[in-house]
């Protein structure tokens, strides 16, 4: 029964991937996180359903469906990388704000040419 449920979920996953492929036209879909541990029980039916439901098949290259090399850790690594990117942008933006603030403050100091 559990195997049948995983296969059913895999088929629905394949339909969803086919819909995304119709809209985004990627070259590869990577399945990661905990579901990737089910491997062929989930990804095999997903590939089959993807091939059946892909709009315009035969007129465009078919996207590959692959298991993430990091397996269950893929989501955590992706989240950490996103946090790193956001922190870098925040630091850059904050640095510019501090520089502007210090420039304005320097102009308002007594003895500066802009001081009233």
Secondary structure, 3 states (H helix, E strand, C coil): CHHHHHHHHHHHHHHHHHHHHHHHCCCEEEECCHHHHHHHHCHHHHHHHHHHHCCCCCCCCCCEEEECCCHHHHHHHHHHHHHHHHHHHHHHHHHHHHHHHHHHHHHCCCCCCCCC
